[in-house]
Amino acid sequence: GTDSNGVYLSDNKGQTWIEVNTGMPDNTRIWSLALSGDNIFAGTTEGIWKINPQDINNYTITASSMEGGDITPQGNITVYEYCSQTFTISAEQGYRISDVIVDGNSVGVVSSYTFSNVMNNHTITAEFVAAPHTITSSAGEGGSISPAGTFAISTGTDHTFIITPLDGYEIYDVLVDGVSAGAVASYTFSSVNSDHKIAAS
């Protein structure tokens, strides 16, 4: 329903009952909380109550991220008792999520994490690792490219390919990611941060 202040409170009474020491009558149980400006309103078994925020405990969730990505929100996040807080983890280009640590324990490689029914302080840290990229090289009839094949290259590194024609042949063209680099005898990928292809003819 909606109270006189226009605050909408869900009537999903299938949620878990919770009890908060807010000065309301004994045995009053809250089934929904809504925030409006500086006021908190509670939908309870006794109706809708306006609660002083100082009457509800709050806790701090400290969120941080290592090099290679972000966690949102980040920093010291205040969460009211029994409420929830979701964090989103994203890696920068050239990195991937390697682990998410909650209160000192790994929760695995996840892109989001929710603290539900908060009743304590918590910490969450997102960790990242440089993701290897793939370079695929090939050569047509009449010559070779070295190294040849498909292999992983670490982010930020350089890698050089040597193109060698057989006797009676000459280099015609070298395509890098589908674009001609000319009849070059070598080609270097610098500070690799994505997948690439190189083909000699």
N, C-alpha and C positions, 0 to 999 in steps of 0.2 A: 504494500500500500504506500501512500504518500502522506507525510505529516504536514502540519501547517506551514513548515518552512520549505516545502517542495522537495524534500529529500526522499528519493525512492529507495525502498528497502525490499530486497527479494523475499519471496515467501516460500523458498525452497526448504521446507522443514525436514527434508531428508538428510540435511547436513548434520554433522556431529554437533551435539550440544556442548557449549562451553560455559564456564562460569567465571565472572570477573568481579573483583571486589571494587565496586564503583559507588557504594552507598545506596544501591537499589535494595528493595526488600529482599529478605533472605529467600534462598531457593529460586530467585529470578534467574532464568537462563537465557543467554543471548544466542540468537540464531542468525543475526546479520549485523554488520557494522558498516556505516557509511560516513564519509568525511565530506563536510561542507564548510569551506573556509577554514576557520580555526576551531570549528565545532565538530564533535563526533556524535552521531546518533546511533542508537542501538535498537534493533527490533528484537523484542523479548517476549517471553510468555506473558508478561504483564502489559504489553503495549510498546509504544515507542518512547524512548528516554533520551534526553540530551545529557551527554557525559562530558565532564571536564577532562581534557587530555591528560592532566596531571594525575588523574585517578587510575590511568591505565599504564602499566609498566611498558617501557620500550627498551629495545635491545639494538646493538650495533652489529651489522654484518660488514666486515672489512673485505673489500674485493680488490684484487690486484691482478696484473697480467705481466708475463715475462716478455722479452723481446720477440717480435714476430707476429703480434696480434693484439687484440683488445678484448676487454670484458666490459659489458654495459649493463647497469651503471657501474662506475668504478669509484673507489674511495670508501669512506666510512658512511654506510647507509643506515639510517634509523628506521626501524620497523616496529610497529606496535605489537604488543603481546597478542598471540593467537592469529596474527595476520600472516600473509605470505609475501614472498619477494622472489621474482624471477630474474635471472642473469643470463645474458646472451653472450656467447663466445664466438669470435670470428678471427680467422687467420689472415695476415697480409699476403699479398702476392709473393709466391716463392716460399711460403711456409705452410705448415699444417699443424693442427692441434695435436699435441703429443699426450697431454693428460690434463685433467682438472682435479685439483686437490681441495677437498672440503674438510675443514677441521683436522687437517693433517693426514687425511686418508684419500686415496685415489678413488674417483668415481668413473674413471675411464675417459675415453675420447668422446665427449659430448659437446654439442653446440649450444645447449641451454641447460640450466639447472634451477630448480625451484626449491626454496626453503618454505615448507608449509607449517602452519600452526607454530610459529616461532615462539620459543619460551626461553631461549638462551642467546648469548652472543655467539657469533660464528665467524669463520674466515673462509674465503674461497679464492683460489689462485689458478689462473689459466696458464698453461705452459705450452710452448710451441717449439717446433724444430724445423730446420730448413728442409724443404721437400726437394728431392732430386728431380731433375727434368730429363726428358728423353731426347736424344739426338739420333736420327736415323740417316745413315749415309749409304750411298750406292753408286755404282759406275756401270756405264753401258759397255758394249763390245768395243774392244780396242784399247782398253786401259784399265786402271785401278784407282781406288781411293783408299787412303789409309789414315785412321783405322776404318774398317768397313763393318756395317751391321747396325744393330740397335743397342744402345747402352745408356746408362744413367750418368748424368753430369750434376755435380753439386751446384746449388744456387750460388751465383756470384763468381764462379770460376771461369777461366778462359779455356778454349780447346781449339787446336789447330788440325786441319785436314790437309793431307798432301795428295795431289792428283798427278798421276804418272801415266803417260801414253805408252803403248807398246811400239816396237819398231815398225815404221811404216804408217803410224797414226800420229795425229796431233790433237790437242785439246780443242774441242769445238765450243763448249759452253759449260758453265757450272750454274745450276739453279739452286738458289737458297730460299727455302720456303716458297718455291714456285716463281721466284723472281730472278732474272739473269744477273749473275755477278761477273759475267764476261769469261773469256778463255784464260782463267787464272790457274797457276800451278799449285796454289795453296790458298786456304781460306781459314780465318780465325773467328770463332764466335767469342765475343768478349762479354764478361760479366753476365753469364747466362742466367735468365730469370723466367724462361718459358721453354716449351718444347720446340724443336726445330727439325728440318729435313734439309739434306744437301745431296744433290745428284749431279754426277759428272757425265758428260757425253763427249 
